[in-house]
C-alpha cells in the first residue's frame, strides 16, 4: 500500500529545537525538529493519553510533561516507566518548503 503524504505546515514553522502539533487526517501528530532532523510522532502519550506537546525534547527523546514517560522520536519506543507501550511514528518529508506527514 502506498503511503499518502499530507501537508502539515511550512518548514519555518518548526525551527531548530522546535515542535509543532496538529492533525493529519484526524490523527494528532507532533513534528519535532532536533539534531538537524524532523521527526513525526503521535502527539499523545501511550501511558494515559495526555498530550506530549509541552514535553521536553533531549537526545532524540520526548518526555511526557505529566508523568515523565520518555519516548524515542525515531522508533516511538517507550524508554522508561510509567509508559510501557510505544507511540506511533510517522514518515515525514519536506516538499517545496512544506513539511508533509504520512499517517
N, C-alpha and C positions, 0 to 999 in steps of 0.2 A: 504494500500500500504506500502510495506517495504521500509524503508529508506536505501539508499545506501551510505555508507561512502567512502570517497576518501582520500588518503594520502595527507596531506597538507605540513608538514615539520617535521623535527626532534624536539623532545621536547626541547632540549637545544638551539634551535634557537629562542625560546620565553622565556627568563629568567624572573624571578620575576619582576613585574612592566614594562615589555616589551610588544611589539606588533610586529606583522609581517603581511604584506599584501601579497596577492597572489590571484590566481584564482582557483576556483573549478568548473569544467565543464563550463568554460567561465564566471562564475559569480565572480565579485570582492568581496573578503572576507578579513576581518581583524580579526586576532586572537589576543586576549588581555589576558595577564596573570596578574591578580590583585587580591589582598586579598587571595592568595593561590588557585585561581580558574581560569580555562580557559573559555573564552567566545569567540564565533564566531558570528560576525555581518556583515552586509553589509559594505563594505569599502567606500560606497558612501552616502553622506548626502541627506536626503529626501527633503531638502529645495531648493537647486539649483544644486543638483547632482555633488557636488565637493567632492574630496577625503578626507576621515577622517584620513588618515594615519599619518598626522602630528598633529593630535588632542591630547589634554591633557587628561589624564585619572585620575579621582579622584572620590572617593566614589561610585565606580561601575557605573560611567558615563563617557562618552567621549564627549568632546567639539569640535565642528567643528572649525577648525582654521580660517576659512574665516569670518563667521558671528556670531559665538558664540553660535549657537544652541547646546543643550545638549541632549544626548540620554542615556537611561538606558541600560546598557550592558546585563542585564538579559532578559528584555522584549522587548527592542527596542523602548519603548515609548519615544516620544518627550517630554522633560521635560521643555523646555522654548522656547519662540519665538526667532527667526523667524520661526523655524520649527513647523509644526502642525501635520505632518504625521510621523508615526513611521518608523524605519529602520528595515529591516529583521534581524532576529536572526536565527542561525543555531545550530543544535545539534553538540556537539564536544565530542570526547573521545580520550583516549590515548591507543594505542596498540603497544606493543614491542618498546617503546621509540619513537613512531611516533604519531604526532597529526593528527587525522582524523576528517573530517568535512562532514556532510550530508547536501547537498544543494537541 
